[in-house]
Amino acid sequence: MKYLLILLALQSILWACTDANPASESNLQALMQENDSLITQIRLKNKELEEITTSMSQIEMNLAAIRRNEIEIENLRREGGENMQEQINELIQEIDAYVEDNRKKVAILEKQMLNTQNQSIGLAKLVDQQKRNVYEKEQQIQNLLVTITSLRQELLTTINNKNEEISNKQRLLEEKEATLNTAYFAYGTQQELTDIGIIRKEGGVLGAGKSYKLASKFEVKNFKKVNIRQVTDIDIGIVDKKNVITTHPADSYYFVKTSGRTILKIVDQPRFWSISKFLVVETQGGL
């Protein structure tokens, strides 16, 4: 800019000289044309320098933005959280965009340096340093991506282990719940139930006064399974008589006949199964 002001001042002097000495007008005219040419060149140089400065400034802004994202990624890695991976991915995408933009700007900067007439050593060194900054930052980003990839794998392994642990716990809970809510029933004649080891005689004297009770040892496979939360009716078939051998609160159930079949109606499920999870009904007659 200062060169431009000097040339403008020189132009004013040349005009004054022309007025004072008409004989040298042709020479002065040539000098004025040369002066105009110099002014044009200075303006061109200033424009080129401004373009180079703008490119370098934009590269610096991108590098600063990349650094901010790197710091944020590091903070996320330390803090963790449910959305950590998603946030890190978004920051990495922004970094990739900044890196790509810097590559383009460095290419433009190199082209500007080739075309510019401002071939000063200082400017060339500054541009070269900027190129090195961009390259070093790309290397740092590659290292960061390697670290993040390792972190992703660790996170994935942790999540898989947690999911497996949760799945196992859920399975155990379901099995436990199924066990707690499972009951068993069997019905048949006294002889049938005795033969398969579900009931046995006990008590009495000399064969008199003995009663049948649930055997102390029996095979569960001889019973039918029911879900105590779902089953309210148990069909024991067409029978003449029935007798509940196992112990269940008397006010928690009753018998009813439907279409000739005898149905045990459970009116209070938790109470009915509270004493025993096994129901044995002795029947007589029927089919």
C-alpha positions in Angstrom: 0.0 0.0 0.0 2.8 2.4 0.8 4.3 1.7 -2.6 1.0 2.7 -4.2 1.0 6.0 -2.3 4.5 6.8 -3.4 3.7 6.1 -7.0 0.6 8.3 -6.8 2.7 11.1 -5.3 5.2 10.6 -8.1 2.4 10.9 -10.6 1.4 14.2 -9.2 5.0 15.5 -9.5 5.2 14.3 -13.1 2.1 16.2 -14.0 3.6 19.3 -12.4 6.7 18.9 -14.4 4.7 18.6 -17.6 3.0 21.9 -17.0 6.4 23.6 -16.3 8.2 22.1 -19.3 6.1 21.3 -22.4 9.3 20.2 -24.3 9.6 17.1 -22.2 6.0 16.1 -22.5 6.7 13.0 -24.6 9.2 11.7 -22.1 6.9 12.5 -19.3 4.1 10.7 -21.1 6.2 7.6 -21.3 7.1 7.8 -17.6 3.4 8.2 -16.7 2.5 5.1 -18.7 5.3 3.2 -16.9 3.9 4.6 -13.6 0.4 3.3 -14.5 1.8 -0.1 -15.2 3.6 -0.1 -11.8 0.4 0.8 -10.1 -1.4 -2.0 -11.8 1.3 -4.5 -10.8 1.2 -3.3 -7.2 -2.6 -3.7 -7.1 -2.2 -7.2 -8.6 0.5 -8.1 -6.0 -1.7 -6.8 -3.2 -4.7 -8.9 -4.5 -2.5 -12.0 -4.7 -1.1 -11.5 -1.3 -4.6 -11.0 0.1 -5.8 -14.3 -1.5 -2.8 -16.1 0.0 -3.4 -14.6 3.4 -7.1 -15.5 3.2 -6.3 -19.1 2.3 -3.9 -19.4 5.2 -6.3 -17.9 7.6 -9.0 -20.4 6.6 -6.6 -23.3 7.1 -5.8 -21.9 10.6 -9.5 -21.7 11.4 -10.0 -25.3 10.3 -7.0 -26.5 12.4 -8.4 -24.7 15.4 -11.8 -26.3 14.8 -10.2 -29.7 14.6 -8.4 -29.2 17.8 -11.6 -28.2 19.6 -13.3 -31.4 18.3 -10.3 -33.4 19.5 -10.6 -32.0 23.0 -14.3 -32.7 23.1 -13.7 -36.3 22.0 -11.1 -36.7 24.7 -13.6 -35.3 27.3 -16.3 -37.7 26.0 -14.0 -40.7 26.3 -13.3 -39.8 30.0 -16.9 -39.0 30.9 -18.5 -41.9 29.0 -22.3 -42.0 28.8 -25.0 -43.7 26.7 -24.6 -41.4 23.7 -20.8 -41.2 23.8 -20.3 -43.3 20.6 -22.9 -41.3 18.7 -21.4 -37.9 19.7 -17.8 -39.1 18.9 -18.9 -40.2 15.5 -20.5 -36.8 14.8 -17.3 -35.1 15.9 -15.1 -37.4 13.7 -17.3 -36.6 10.7 -16.8 -32.9 11.3 -13.0 -33.5 11.6 -13.0 -35.4 8.3 -14.8 -32.5 6.7 -12.2 -30.0 8.0 -9.3 -32.2 6.9 -10.8 -32.5 3.4 -11.3 -28.8 3.2 -7.7 -28.1 4.3 -6.4 -30.4 1.6 -8.3 -28.4 -1.0 -7.1 -25.1 0.5 -3.5 -26.3 0.6 -3.7 -27.2 -3.1 -5.2 -23.8 -3.9 -2.4 -22.2 -1.8 0.3 -24.0 -3.7 -1.3 -22.9 -7.0 -1.4 -19.3 -5.8 2.3 -19.5 -4.8 3.2 -20.8 -8.3 1.2 -18.0 -10.0 1.9 -15.1 -7.7 4.6 -12.6 -8.4 5.2 -12.2 -4.6 7.9 -14.8 -4.5 9.4 -13.6 -1.2 11.4 -16.1 0.9 9.5 -15.3 4.0 6.1 -15.9 2.4 7.3 -19.2 0.9 8.5 -20.3 4.3 5.2 -19.4 5.9 3.2 -21.3 3.3 5.5 -24.3 3.7 5.0 -24.2 7.5 1.3 -24.1 7.0 1.5 -27.2 4.7 3.5 -29.0 7.4 0.9 -28.0 10.0 -1.8 -29.5 7.9 0.1 -32.8 7.4 1.0 -33.1 11.1 -2.6 -32.6 12.0 -3.7 -35.3 9.6 -1.2 -37.7 11.2 -2.5 -36.8 14.7 -6.0 -37.5 13.4 -5.0 -40.9 12.1 -3.5 -41.7 15.5 -6.7 -40.5 17.2 -8.8 -42.7 14.9 -6.7 -45.7 15.8 -7.3 -45.0 19.5 -11.0 -44.5 18.9 -11.3 -47.7 17.0 -9.7 -49.5 19.9 -12.1 -47.7 22.3 -15.1 -48.8 20.1 -13.9 -52.4 20.2 -13.5 -52.2 24.0 -16.9 -50.6 24.3 -18.5 -53.2 22.0 -16.9 -56.0 24.1 -18.2 -54.4 27.3 -21.7 -54.0 25.9 -21.7 -57.6 24.6 -20.6 -58.9 28.0 -23.2 -56.8 29.8 -25.9 -57.9 27.4 -24.9 -61.5 28.0 -24.9 -60.9 31.7 -28.3 -59.3 31.6 -29.6 -62.1 29.4 -28.3 -64.8 31.8 -29.9 -62.9 34.8 -33.1 -62.5 32.9 -33.1 -66.2 32.0 -32.5 -67.2 35.7 -35.3 -64.8 36.8 -37.6 -66.4 34.3 -36.7 -69.9 35.4 -37.1 -68.9 39.0 -40.4 -67.3 38.3 -41.5 -70.3 36.3 -40.5 -72.6 39.2 -42.4 -70.4 41.7 -45.5 -70.3 39.6 -45.5 -74.0 38.6 -47.7 -76.5 40.5 -48.5 -80.1 39.8 -51.7 -82.2 40.0 -52.7 -85.8 39.6 -55.9 -87.7 40.0 -57.1 -91.3 39.9 -58.3 -94.2 41.9 -56.7 -95.1 45.1 -55.1 -98.1 43.5 -53.8 -96.1 40.5 -52.2 -93.5 42.6 -50.7 -96.1 44.9 -49.2 -98.1 42.0 -47.3 -95.1 40.6 -46.1 -94.1 44.1 -47.9 -90.8 44.5 -49.8 -91.8 47.7 -49.2 -94.3 50.5 -51.0 -95.6 53.5 -50.1 -94.4 57.0 -51.4 -94.5 60.6 -54.0 -96.8 62.0 -53.8 -100.0 64.1 -53.8 -103.5 62.7 -54.8 -102.3 59.3 -57.8 -100.3 60.6 -58.0 -96.5 60.6 -55.3 -96.0 58.1 -55.4 -93.1 55.7 -53.7 -92.2 52.4 -51.2 -89.4 52.3 -48.9 -87.9 49.7 -45.8 -90.1 49.5 -42.6 -88.7 50.9 -40.8 -89.7 47.6 -42.4 -89.7 44.2 -41.6 -88.9 40.6 -42.7 -85.5 39.4 -43.2 -86.9 35.9 -46.3 -88.7 37.1 -48.0 -85.3 37.7 -49.3 -82.7 35.2 -47.8 -79.2 35.3 -50.0 -76.1 35.7 -49.3 -72.4 36.0 -50.8 -71.3 39.3 -51.4 -67.8 38.0 -53.4 -69.0 35.0 -55.2 -72.2 36.0 -58.5 -71.8 37.9 -60.3 -75.0 36.6 -59.0 -78.5 36.8 -61.0 -81.2 35.1 -60.8 -84.6 36.9 -63.2 -86.4 34.5 -66.5 -88.2 35.0 -66.4 -89.6 38.5 -68.9 -90.6 41.2 -66.8 -89.6 44.2 -63.7 -87.4 44.8 -61.5 -86.7 47.7 -58.6 -84.2 47.9 -55.7 -86.0 49.6 -53.2 -83.1 49.7 -53.7 -80.2 52.0 -55.3 -77.0 50.6 -57.4 -74.4 52.4 -61.0 -75.5 52.2 -62.3 -72.0 51.4 -60.0 -71.6 48.4 -61.8 -74.1 46.2 -64.9 -76.1 45.5 -66.2 -78.8 43.1 -68.8 -78.3 40.4 -70.3 -80.6 37.7 -70.5 -79.5 34.1 -71.9 -81.8 31.4 -71.3 -84.7 33.7 -67.7 -83.9 34.3 -66.3 -82.9 37.7 -64.4 -79.6 37.8 -62.3 -78.4 40.7 -62.7 -74.6 40.8 -59.9 -72.6 42.4 -61.3 -69.3 43.8 -58.2 -68.0 45.5 -55.1 -69.2 43.6 -52.3 -67.9 46.0 -54.1 -69.3 49.0 -55.0 -72.6 47.4 -51.3 -73.4 46.6 -49.8 -71.7 49.7 -49.5 -75.0 51.7 -48.6 -77.4 48.9 -47.7 -77.0 45.2 -48.9 -80.6 44.6 -52.6 -81.5 44.2 -53.7 -85.1 44.5 -57.4 -86.0 44.1 -58.6 -89.6 44.7 -61.6 -90.6 42.6 -64.1 -93.4 42.6 -66.3 -94.7 39.9 -67.0 -93.0 36.6 -65.1 -93.5 33.4 
